Amino acid sequence: MQCLIPDKSTILRGEVERIFFSSANFCAGKFLTKDGASVQFAGNVVPKEHEPLVLHGKFVKHPKYGQQFEVASMEFDQRLDASGLANYLANNPHIKGIGPVRARAVADKFGSDFDRALIETPEQIAELARVPLSAIEGLRDRWLETSQTNAAMTALSVYGLTHNQVTKLVQKLGNNAVGVIERDPYVIVGEIDGFGFKRIDKIARQVGISKDNTNRIRAGIVFCVEEALDRGDCWVEYEDLLNRANELLIMDGLDSRELIEQRLEDLIDEKILTCYGADCRFLVAKPAIRQMEEDLAQIFAEGKKPNPHTIDKVGACKSKLNLRQTQAVDAATNHSISLICGSAGSGKTFSIATIADIYESNNLSVVLCAPTGKAAKRIEESTGRKAMTIHRLLGFTCNTYARNAQNPINADVIIVDEVSMTDVPLAWRLFQAIELSRTAVVLVGDHQQLPPVGPGNVLRDLIETKVLPTTILDEVIRQAGVLKENSIAILNGTVKQTHSPADDERGVWYVVDQHSEAERIQRFILSLYENTLNEKLGFDILRDAQLLTPTHKGPLGTVALNILLQRLIQHKLWNYDVPLVLPGKRPKLHVNDKVIQTRNNYDLGVMNGSMGFVRNAGTDGSLSVEFEDKMVNIEAGSPQRNDIQLAYALSIHKSQGSEFPCSIVVVHKSHSFQHHRNLLYTGVTRASKTAIIVGDHWGIANCAKRAQVDARKTFLPLLLAGG
């Protein structure tokens, strides 16, 4: 960038200059300096009115224009705000001992003079804050290291943001972060982790941005569509979207709905959103998710084509199959894509092993995969063949996939287990890397389990549309055992009572339904871990037992139960007393804690649902976590720490694809709004040896009686029906 200098006397010469322009008289690309000289600015950033602009650069001599000031960088002059400085000091993790009251006293005393006082007279700040001088000197050293961003960080702190949140903003937006926040904060919605619409909207209200601001309405509409995606829906009906946005934005005018509709039409015209007409309705979606479902629909429509391979040797391998299993194997060897569904104990695993045997006996290569590491390990153990996650099969590393349409997977048949967990984006990514002219695909899943965490419901849609050769294994094999039989009974609305084992056997099915109060259930669970699971049932309470619950909130949610179990297990196994967790605060992680990754982290290569153990927890907040196949190191203050949570208690949804020797499932009337039989069925089928249901009689019975009404909104059924 360059500034033309008509009157070079208006600006001091030097190798690097700091130049202040008042932007009050900004017009047509020109600034007016204090003495009235006109300065043309060859940039395209318009500062906020009355906000000083700071240009960094040097004087150069241009062959045509003569003396010029060449700008190397630009920022807005940030004055230290007392409220922001107080919040910054109180929340800065690099300075200990300054609480809100002392931080406010320091801010009121020094204000905009804080920078000078910190550098020249740090002892005055230490005395007023009542902290050691060494603490203030440490803050001074860090302050000097980040002198370019300190004012921006203190100015942002006035909006009640944490130090970590402010750091994210400054790292992303630089010293112009305050200007961006005050002019149009909605441009960063979704661009920075942790800054969704609701947080940004709260800041915007503080800044004074009006409720009918165009960018606010647009961001609110997109948020409603993305919120639906988070719930699993791939689209929102047009009129419903208007209602949701109207309820979210709470605009004051009577014409609010009309304004929202105008902005929605703009978003559709600009292809930020897409609109699809079906059955006299208009369905609004993100373009990417719609395109994925359209691509999948085209692929699945070709599924009934003949298998690309000629399979000759099948007879001996099918001798031990029942009728449905035989049909499943025939479909898998005769068609390009086939689907096998079945509940617990219906013989899916044996069918998979038989299909693999047949292909291998015909000298064809077989690849087994599943959505998660736990699910892949299960199929590996049950079939005796190597299996891997879909991500690993696709050669995923650092946000890129080695396998795609240009470099497809090298296999004659791909068998995908736990398809119920596979959302639309993952299914799309997988089939983009499969060349169906040379590779057959066998999809396997339990249609009675919960839908995937991500958007879509591929398994349900395929069963509903019958677009693929589909076999439902509806016969529970005789060797299934009590655990599988009782799990299946839940799908018929029945929860069988505790199964009494022989004297020398461990029980496989326990129902404890006499606890109507949440606190009593908490005490029972703690007693179970303290006195029973290992002592009487022989389970390792850290690796074998897994507590499952429907929700995260409340006394029986994952948050509260994790805090309780962390204290108990740390003391029981390692004699370590975990400090009490203050209300509303996240528990700290300690060495040996059982943890889970809560979202896909493509930088670390750790996927959502991966479980591990903390191997090092630094006093500065750094972590080392050992996952199943790798050790991950997380630096202090990294936002990646927020993705790792305690895993002594998991939500039932998060446990999908996993299997534990002992599954303890909490079912209580306080969660009745979430209850349905598929939820309970998914929880108990996580157990490979023993299932324990804990709760109250009414809550457990009601959960099994309530049939799930799956209302996920997806494009696949519409597209496959010619919608």
C-alpha positions in Angstrom: 0.0 0.0 0.0 1.2 3.6 -0.6 0.1 7.0 0.5 0.7 9.9 -2.0 2.2 12.9 -0.1 1.3 16.2 -1.8 3.0 18.1 1.1 5.8 16.1 2.5 6.1 18.5 5.5 2.9 17.2 7.0 4.6 13.8 7.9 7.8 13.3 9.7 10.5 11.4 7.8 12.0 8.1 9.1 12.7 4.6 8.1 9.5 3.4 9.9 6.7 5.9 10.7 3.6 5.8 12.9 1.1 8.2 11.3 -2.2 9.2 12.8 -5.0 10.3 10.5 -8.4 11.4 11.7 -11.0 9.7 9.5 -13.8 12.1 10.4 -13.4 13.8 7.0 -12.8 10.6 5.0 -14.2 10.7 1.5 -13.4 9.3 -2.0 -10.2 7.7 -0.9 -8.7 10.8 0.8 -7.8 11.6 4.4 -7.5 15.2 5.8 -4.5 15.6 8.1 -4.6 17.8 11.1 -3.1 20.8 9.3 -5.5 20.4 6.3 -3.2 18.8 3.8 -4.9 16.2 1.6 -3.4 12.7 1.7 -4.6 10.1 -0.7 -4.8 6.5 0.6 -4.4 3.8 -2.0 -6.1 1.1 0.1 -9.6 -0.3 0.4 -10.2 -0.5 4.1 -12.4 2.2 5.5 -11.8 2.9 9.1 -14.5 3.5 11.6 -15.5 7.1 11.8 -13.5 9.1 14.3 -11.1 6.2 14.8 -7.4 7.0 14.3 -5.6 5.0 11.7 -2.0 3.9 12.3 0.2 3.2 9.2 3.5 1.4 9.4 6.0 1.9 6.6 8.8 4.1 5.2 9.4 6.9 2.8 10.3 6.0 -0.8 11.0 8.0 -3.9 8.7 7.1 -6.8 10.0 7.9 -10.4 6.7 9.5 -11.4 5.0 10.8 -8.2 8.2 11.7 -6.2 8.2 11.4 -2.4 5.8 8.8 -1.2 5.1 7.0 2.0 5.1 3.2 1.4 2.8 1.4 3.9 4.0 -2.0 5.2 1.0 -2.5 7.5 -2.0 -0.8 8.9 -4.0 -0.9 12.1 -6.4 1.1 14.1 -5.1 3.0 17.1 -6.4 1.2 20.2 -6.7 3.1 23.4 -6.7 1.1 26.7 -10.2 0.9 28.0 -10.6 0.6 31.8 -13.3 -2.1 31.7 -11.4 -4.1 29.1 -8.1 -3.8 31.0 -9.8 -5.0 34.2 -11.3 -8.0 32.5 -8.0 -8.7 30.7 -6.0 -8.7 33.9 -8.5 -10.8 35.9 -8.7 -13.5 33.2 -5.1 -13.6 32.0 -3.8 -17.1 32.7 -0.2 -15.8 32.7 -0.7 -13.7 35.8 -2.0 -15.3 39.0 -3.6 -13.7 42.0 -5.3 -10.8 40.5 -9.1 -11.2 41.0 -11.8 -9.0 39.5 -11.7 -6.5 42.4 -7.9 -5.9 42.3 -7.9 -5.9 38.5 -10.6 -3.1 38.5 -8.5 -1.1 41.0 -5.5 -1.3 38.8 -7.5 -0.4 35.7 -9.1 2.6 37.5 -5.7 3.8 38.8 -3.7 3.5 35.6 -6.1 3.4 32.7 -4.6 4.4 29.5 -1.3 5.0 31.3 -1.0 1.3 32.1 1.4 0.6 29.3 3.9 3.2 30.6 3.5 2.1 34.3 3.9 -1.5 33.5 7.2 -0.8 31.8 8.6 1.9 34.0 7.1 1.4 37.4 5.9 -2.2 37.7 6.3 -2.1 41.5 3.4 0.4 41.7 1.1 -2.1 40.0 2.3 -5.0 42.1 1.6 -3.0 45.3 -1.9 -2.0 44.3 -2.7 -5.5 43.0 -1.1 -7.1 46.1 0.8 -9.6 44.1 4.6 -10.3 44.0 6.7 -8.0 41.9 7.9 -11.1 40.0 4.3 -11.7 38.8 4.0 -8.2 37.3 7.5 -8.4 35.8 6.4 -11.7 34.1 3.3 -9.9 32.8 5.5 -7.0 31.6 7.8 -9.4 29.6 4.8 -11.0 27.9 3.2 -7.6 27.4 6.4 -6.4 25.5 6.4 -9.6 23.4 2.9 -8.9 22.3 2.9 -5.1 22.3 1.3 -4.9 18.9 -1.8 -6.7 20.1 -2.2 -5.7 23.8 -4.5 -2.8 23.2 -6.7 -4.8 20.9 -6.9 -7.6 23.5 -7.8 -5.3 26.3 -10.4 -3.6 24.1 -12.0 -6.9 23.2 -12.0 -8.0 26.9 -14.7 -5.4 27.6 -17.2 -7.6 25.9 -16.9 -10.3 28.6 -14.8 -12.6 26.5 -12.3 -15.0 28.1 -8.6 -14.6 27.5 -8.6 -17.7 25.2 -11.5 -16.2 23.2 -9.8 -12.8 22.8 -6.6 -14.6 21.8 -8.4 -16.5 19.0 -9.9 -13.2 17.7 -6.6 -11.4 17.6 -4.8 -14.4 16.1 -7.3 -14.5 13.3 -8.0 -10.9 12.7 -4.8 -9.2 13.9 -4.9 -5.7 15.4 -7.9 -4.8 13.4 -10.0 -7.2 15.5 -11.8 -4.4 17.4 -12.6 -2.6 14.2 -14.1 -5.8 12.7 -16.1 -6.5 15.9 -17.5 -3.0 16.1 -18.4 -2.7 12.4 -19.7 -6.1 11.4 -19.0 -8.9 13.9 -21.2 -11.3 11.9 -18.6 -11.8 9.2 -16.7 -14.0 11.7 -19.6 -16.3 12.6 -18.3 -19.9 12.0 -14.9 -18.6 10.8 -13.3 -18.9 14.3 -13.9 -21.9 16.5 -16.1 -21.0 19.4 -17.7 -18.0 17.8 -21.1 -19.0 16.7 -24.0 -16.8 16.0 -25.3 -16.5 19.6 -22.0 -15.4 21.0 -21.4 -12.9 18.2 -24.9 -11.6 18.5 -24.4 -10.9 22.2 -21.3 -8.9 21.4 -23.1 -7.1 18.6 -25.9 -6.0 20.9 -23.2 -4.5 23.2 -21.6 -2.7 20.3 -25.0 -1.2 19.4 -25.7 -3.0 16.1 -29.5 -2.8 15.4 -31.7 -5.9 15.5 -32.7 -5.3 11.8 -29.2 -5.1 10.6 -29.0 -6.9 7.2 -25.9 -8.9 8.1 -27.4 -9.9 11.5 -30.5 -11.3 9.7 -28.5 -13.1 7.1 -26.2 -14.7 9.8 -29.3 -15.7 11.8 -30.9 -17.5 8.9 -27.7 -19.4 8.1 -27.4 -20.3 11.8 -30.9 -21.8 11.8 -29.9 -24.0 8.8 -26.6 -25.0 10.5 -28.4 -25.7 13.7 -30.7 -28.1 11.9 -27.6 -29.8 10.4 -26.2 -30.2 14.0 -29.5 -32.0 14.9 -29.1 -34.4 11.9 -31.5 -32.7 9.4 -30.2 -32.0 5.9 -32.8 -29.4 5.1 -35.4 -27.0 6.7 -38.8 -26.4 5.1 -38.9 -22.8 3.9 -41.8 -21.5 6.0 -40.4 -23.3 9.1 -37.1 -21.6 8.5 -38.7 -18.2 8.5 -40.4 -19.0 11.8 -37.2 -20.3 13.4 -35.3 -17.2 12.3 -38.0 -14.9 13.5 -38.0 -16.5 16.9 -34.2 -16.4 17.1 -33.7 -12.8 16.0 -36.5 -11.3 18.1 -36.9 -8.2 16.0 -39.0 -5.3 17.1 -40.9 -4.4 14.0 -44.2 -5.9 12.7 -42.5 -6.5 9.3 -39.8 -8.7 10.8 -40.9 -11.8 8.9 -40.9 -10.0 5.6 -37.4 -8.6 6.2 -36.2 -12.2 7.0 -37.8 -13.5 3.8 -36.1 -10.8 1.8 -32.7 -11.7 3.2 -33.4 -15.5 2.7 -34.1 -14.8 -1.0 -30.8 -12.9 -1.2 -29.0 -15.9 0.3 -30.6 -18.3 -2.2 -29.8 -16.0 -5.1 -26.2 -15.8 -4.0 -26.1 -19.6 -3.7 -25.1 -19.4 0.0 -28.2 -21.5 0.5 -30.1 -23.6 -1.9 -33.8 -24.2 -2.3 -35.3 -27.5 -3.6 -38.9 -28.0 -4.5 -40.6 -31.3 -3.6 -44.2 -32.3 -2.8 -45.5 -28.7 -2.9 -42.8 -27.7 -0.4 -39.6 -25.7 -0.6 -36.7 -27.2 1.2 -33.7 -24.9 2.2 -30.3 -26.4 2.7 -26.6 -25.7 2.5 -25.5 -26.4 -1.1 -22.7 -28.8 -0.1 -25.0 -31.2 1.8 -27.6 -31.2 -1.0 -24.9 -32.0 -3.6 -23.6 -34.8 -1.5 -27.0 -36.4 -1.2 -27.6 -36.0 -5.0 -24.3 -37.7 -5.7 -25.2 -40.6 -3.3 -28.6 -40.9 -4.9 -27.1 -41.4 -8.3 -24.6 -44.0 -6.9 -27.2 -46.0 -5.0 -29.6 -46.0 -8.0 -26.9 -48.1 -9.8 -26.6 -50.6 -6.8 -28.7 -53.4 -8.4 -26.3 -53.7 -11.3 -24.4 -57.0 -11.5 -21.4 -57.6 -9.3 -18.2 -56.6 -11.3 -16.7 -60.0 -10.4 -17.7 -63.5 -11.4 -18.1 -65.6 -8.2 -17.8 -69.3 -8.7 -16.9 -71.0 -5.4 -19.7 -70.4 -3.0 -21.2 -73.7 -2.0 -19.1 -74.9 0.9 -19.0 -71.5 2.6 -22.9 -71.3 2.7 -23.5 -74.6 4.4 -23.9 -73.2 7.9 -26.2 -70.2 7.0 -29.9 -69.9 7.7 -32.3 -68.7 5.1 -31.9 -65.0 5.6 -28.1 -65.2 5.8 -28.0 -67.2 2.6 -30.1 -64.4 0.9 -27.7 -61.8 2.2 -24.6 -63.7 0.9 -26.3 -64.2 -2.5 -27.0 -60.4 -2.8 -23.4 -59.6 -1.8 -22.0 -61.9 -4.5 -24.4 -61.0 -7.3 -24.9 -57.2 -7.0 -22.7 -54.2 -7.2 -23.9 -52.8 -3.9 -25.9 -54.7 -1.3 -27.3 -54.0 2.2 -27.5 -56.4 5.2 -29.4 -55.3 8.4 -30.0 -57.1 11.6 -30.4 -56.6 15.3 -28.1 -57.9 18.0 -27.6 -61.7 17.7 -29.0 -62.0 14.2 -25.8 -63.3 12.6 -24.4 -60.2 10.9 -20.9 -60.9 11.9 -21.1 -64.5 10.7 -22.5 -63.3 7.4 -19.6 -60.8 7.0 -17.1 -63.6 7.6 -18.8 -65.9 5.1 -18.8 -63.2 2.4 -15.1 -62.5 3.0 -14.4 -66.2 2.8 -16.2 -66.5 -0.6 -14.4 -63.6 -2.1 -11.0 -64.7 -0.9 -11.7 -68.3 -2.2 -12.1 -66.7 -5.6 -8.7 -65.0 -5.3 -10.3 -61.6 -4.8 -9.2 -58.9 -2.3 -11.4 -58.0 0.7 -11.3 -54.7 2.7 -13.2 -54.4 6.0 -13.9 -51.0 7.5 -16.2 -49.2 10.0 -16.8 -45.5 10.9 -14.9 -45.6 14.3 -11.8 -47.2 15.6 -13.8 -49.1 18.2 -16.2 -50.5 15.6 -13.3 -51.5 13.3 -11.6 -53.3 16.2 -14.8 -55.2 16.9 -15.1 -56.5 13.4 -11.4 -57.3 13.3 -11.7 -59.4 16.5 -14.9 -61.2 15.4 -13.8 -62.1 11.9 -10.1 -62.6 12.4 -9.3 -60.2 9.6 -7.7 -56.8 9.5 -10.2 -53.9 9.6 -9.7 -50.2 9.7 -11.6 -47.0 10.1 -13.2 -45.4 7.0 -10.9 -42.4 7.5 -7.8 -44.6 7.4 -9.1 -46.5 4.4 -9.4 -43.1 2.6 -5.8 -42.2 3.5 -6.8 -39.3 5.6 -3.9 -37.1 6.9 -4.0 -33.5 8.0 -7.3 -32.4 6.3 -6.6 -34.2 3.0 -7.7 -37.6 1.7 -5.3 -39.7 -0.4 -8.2 -41.8 -1.9 -10.7 -40.1 -4.1 -12.3 -40.4 -7.6 -8.9 -39.9 -9.2 -7.2 -42.4 -6.9 -9.8 -44.9 -5.9 -9.5 -47.6 -3.2 -7.7 -50.7 -4.5 -10.0 -53.6 -3.5 -12.4 -56.1 -5.1 -15.0 -55.9 -2.3 -15.4 -53.4 0.5 -17.5 -54.4 3.5 -18.6 -51.5 5.6 -19.9 -52.4 9.1 -21.9 -50.1 11.5 -23.5 -48.2 8.6 -26.1 -46.8 11.1 -23.3 -44.5 12.3 -22.3 -43.2 8.9 -23.6 -39.7 8.2 -24.0 -38.2 4.7 -20.5 -36.5 4.5 -18.7 -39.6 5.4 -20.7 -41.9 3.1 -20.2 -39.4 0.3 -16.4 -39.3 0.9 -16.3 -43.1 0.9 -18.2 -43.6 -2.3 -16.2 -40.9 -4.1 -13.2 -43.2 -3.6 -14.9 -46.4 -4.9 -14.8 -47.4 -8.5 -18.0 -49.5 -8.8 -16.9 -50.9 -12.2 -14.3 -52.9 -10.4 -15.2 -52.9 -6.6 -18.3 -54.4 -5.0 -19.7 -52.9 -1.8 -21.5 -54.6 1.1 -23.1 -52.3 3.7 -23.9 -53.8 7.1 -25.7 -52.2 10.0 -28.2 -52.5 12.8 -31.3 -50.5 11.8 -32.6 -50.5 15.4 -29.8 -48.4 16.7 -29.7 -44.6 16.9 -29.1 -42.5 13.8 -25.6 -41.0 13.3 -24.4 -38.0 15.2 -23.8 -36.1 12.0 -26.4 -35.1 9.4 -28.5 -37.6 7.5 -29.6 -41.1 8.1 -28.2 -43.2 5.2 -29.1 -46.6 6.5 -32.8 -45.7 7.2 -33.1 -44.0 3.9 -31.8 -47.1 2.0 -34.2 -49.4 3.8 -37.1 -47.1 3.2 -36.5 -46.7 -0.5 -35.5 -50.3 -1.2 -33.2 -48.9 -3.9 -30.5 -51.6 -3.0 -30.8 -55.4 -2.7 -31.5 -55.5 1.0 -31.7 -58.4 3.5 -33.1 -58.0 7.0 -31.8 -60.7 9.3 -34.8 -61.2 11.5 -34.0 -64.5 13.2 -32.0 -64.4 16.5 -29.6 -67.3 16.3 -29.7 -69.9 19.1 -26.2 -69.2 20.4 -27.0 -65.5 20.9 -27.4 -65.9 24.7 -29.4 -64.1 27.4 -27.7 -60.7 26.8 -28.7 -60.6 23.2 -32.2 -62.0 23.8 -33.0 -59.5 26.5 -31.7 -56.7 24.3 -34.0 -57.7 21.5 -36.9 -57.9 24.0 -36.5 -54.1 24.5 -37.5 -53.6 20.8 -40.8 -55.3 21.6 -41.4 -52.9 24.6 -40.2 -55.3 27.3 -37.4 -54.9 29.9 -36.8 -58.3 31.4 -35.8 -58.5 35.1 -32.4 -59.4 36.5 -31.2 -62.7 35.2 -30.0 -64.9 38.0 -26.7 -66.6 37.2 -25.4 -69.9 38.5 -23.3 -69.6 41.7 -20.0 -69.8 39.8 -21.0 -67.5 36.9 -21.0 -63.7 36.5 -24.4 -62.2 35.8 -25.1 -60.8 32.3 -28.3 -58.8 32.9 -29.1 -56.6 35.9 -32.0 -54.2 36.3 -31.9 -51.9 39.3 -35.2 -50.0 39.1 -36.0 -48.9 42.7 -34.3 -45.5 42.7 -36.7 -42.7 42.0 -34.4 -39.8 43.2 -31.4 -38.8 41.1 -29.2 -38.4 44.2 -29.9 -42.1 45.1 -28.9 -43.2 41.7 -25.6 -41.2 42.0 -24.9 -42.9 45.3 -25.7 -46.4 43.8 -23.4 -45.7 40.8 -20.5 -44.7 43.1 -21.0 -47.8 45.3 -21.1 -49.9 42.1 -17.6 -48.6 41.1 -16.3 -48.6 44.6 -17.4 -52.1 45.8 -18.9 -54.2 43.1 -17.7 -54.0 39.5 -14.2 -55.2 40.2 -14.6 -56.9 43.6 -17.7 -59.0 42.7 -17.9 -59.0 38.9 -14.2 -58.9 38.0 -14.3 -55.9 35.7 -11.5 -53.3 35.4 -13.4 -50.1 36.4 -11.2 -48.0 34.1 -11.1 -50.1 30.9 -13.9 -52.6 31.1 -16.8 -50.7 32.6 -18.6 -47.8 30.8 -21.3 -45.6 32.3 -23.9 -44.4 29.7 -26.6 -41.8 30.0 -29.0 -40.1 27.6 -28.0 -36.5 28.3 -25.1 -34.2 29.3 -26.9 -31.9 31.7 -28.4 -32.4 35.2 -27.4 -34.6 38.1 -27.6 -37.7 35.9 -25.9 -36.2 32.9 -22.4 -36.9 31.7 -20.9 -33.7 33.2 -22.0 -34.3 36.8 -21.3 -38.1 36.6 -17.9 -37.6 35.1 -16.9 -35.2 38.0 -18.1 -37.8 40.6 -16.4 -40.7 38.9 -13.2 -38.8 38.3 -12.8 -38.2 42.1 -13.7 -41.7 43.0 -11.5 -43.5 40.4 -8.5 -41.3 40.9 -8.6 -41.9 44.6 -9.4 -45.6 44.4 -6.8 -46.5 41.8 -4.0 -44.0 42.5 -4.8 -42.5 45.9 -5.0 -39.1 44.3 -7.5 -36.6 45.7 -8.9 -34.5 42.9 -9.7 -30.9 43.9 -13.3 -29.9 44.0 -14.8 -28.5 40.8 -16.5 -25.1 41.3 -20.1 -24.9 39.9 -20.1 -24.0 36.2 -16.4 -24.8 35.8 -14.9 -27.5 33.7 -13.0 -30.2 35.6 -9.3 -30.2 35.1 -7.7 -33.3 33.6 -5.3 -35.3 35.6 -2.8 -38.1 34.8 -4.6 -41.4 34.1 -8.0 -39.8 33.4 -10.1 -41.5 30.8 -11.0 -39.1 28.1 -12.7 -38.8 24.7 -12.2 -36.6 21.6 -15.5 -34.7 21.0 -15.0 -33.6 17.4 -12.9 -34.5 14.3 -9.5 -32.9 14.7 -7.9 -33.1 11.3 -4.7 -31.4 12.4 -4.0 -33.9 15.1 -5.5 -36.8 13.1 -7.9 -37.8 16.0 -11.5 -38.4 15.1 -14.7 -37.7 17.0 -15.3 -40.5 19.5 -11.7 -41.6 19.9 -11.0 -42.6 23.5 -7.7 -42.5 25.4 -5.9 -41.8 28.7 -4.1 -38.7 29.9 -0.4 -39.5 30.3 0.9 -36.1 31.2 -0.9 -33.0 32.5 1.4 -30.0 32.9 0.8 -27.2 35.4 0.7 -24.8 32.5 -2.3 -26.6 31.0 -0.5 -28.7 28.4 -1.6 -32.3 27.9 -0.3 -35.6 26.5 -3.1 -38.1 25.6 -2.6 -41.6 24.6 -5.3 -42.7 22.1 -5.6 -46.2 20.7 -3.0 -45.7 18.0 -1.1 -42.6 18.8 0.2 -40.2 21.4 -1.1 -36.6 21.0 0.5 -33.6 22.7 -1.5 -30.4 23.2 0.1 -27.1 24.1 -1.0 -24.9 27.0 -3.8 -22.6 25.9 -4.5 -24.5 22.7 -8.2 -24.5 21.7 -7.7 -28.2 21.0 -7.9 -28.8 24.7 -11.6 -27.9 24.6 -12.3 -31.0 22.4 -11.0 -33.4 25.0 -13.4 -34.3 27.8 -13.7 -36.9 30.6 -15.1 -40.2 29.4 -16.0 -42.1 32.6 -19.5 -41.3 31.6 -20.6 -41.0 28.0 -23.8 -40.1 26.2 -25.5 -43.2 24.7 -25.3 -41.5 21.3 -21.5 -40.9 21.6 -21.0 -44.6 22.5 -22.3 -45.9 19.2 -19.9 -48.3 17.5 -18.1 -49.1 20.7 -18.3 -52.2 22.8 -17.5 -52.6 26.4 -17.4 -55.7 28.6 -19.7 -54.0 31.0 -22.2 -51.3 30.1 -24.1 -49.4 32.9 -27.1 -47.6 31.4 -28.8 -44.8 33.3 -32.6 -44.6 32.6 -34.5 -42.2 34.8 -37.9 -40.4 34.6 -36.1 -37.0 34.5 -34.9 -37.9 31.0 -38.3 -39.0 29.7 -38.4 -36.4 27.0 -35.4 -38.1 25.4 -36.6 -41.7 26.0 -37.4 -44.3 23.3 -36.7 -48.0 22.9 -34.0 -47.5 20.3 -32.0 -45.4 22.8 -32.2 -48.0 25.5 -31.5 -50.8 23.0 -28.4 -49.0 21.8 -27.1 -48.6 25.3 -27.5 -52.2 26.4 -26.1 -53.6 23.2 -22.8 -51.8 23.9 -22.2 -54.5 26.5 -20.3 -57.7 25.4 -20.6 -59.5 28.7 -22.8 -57.7 31.3 -25.5 -55.0 31.0 -26.7 -53.1 34.1 -29.7 -50.8 33.8 -30.0 -48.3 36.7 -33.0 -46.0 37.3 -36.6 -45.9 38.4 -39.3 -48.5 37.4 -41.5 -46.0 35.6 -38.6 -44.4 33.6 -37.2 -47.8 32.5 -40.6 -49.2 31.5 -41.7 -46.0 29.7 -38.4 -45.9 27.7 -39.0 -49.4 26.4 -42.6 -48.7 25.5 -42.0 -45.5 23.5 -41.3 -46.3 19.9 -39.1 -43.8 18.1 -40.5 -41.5 15.5 -37.5 -40.8 13.3 -38.3 -37.5 11.7 -34.8 -36.7 10.2 -35.2 -34.6 7.1 -33.0 -35.8 4.3 -32.9 -35.5 0.5 -32.2 -39.2 -0.3 -35.8 -40.5 -0.1 -37.0 -37.7 -2.2 -34.3 -38.0 -4.8 -34.5 -41.8 -5.0 -38.3 -41.6 -5.4 -37.8 -39.1 -8.3 -38.9 -36.2 -5.9 
